[in-house]
Amino acid sequence: MPLTKEKKVSVVKEFAGAEKNTGSIEGQIALLTERISQISNHLQENKKDFSTHRGLMQLVGKRKRLLNYLQKHNLTGYRQLIDKLGLRK
């Protein structure tokens, strides 16, 4: 279930600017969002996979912490990112 290298590069390039800038907050949040959507699709088919559900909850918590950090330090970037990703409707 991990992201392919090409998918990671395209996501980071779209949200973080350069394709090598994987450490940026926007890039990390975008990668976590992509993994969360993949795992959510997996869990819709496999409802009793509780260990994957726990991993999903950990990823959601990590993304929430990163979003809180981004909101405190760069409010305009935060608003642009949640619009692009379609979060917090």
Beta strands, then each sheet from edge to edge (+ up, - down):
end
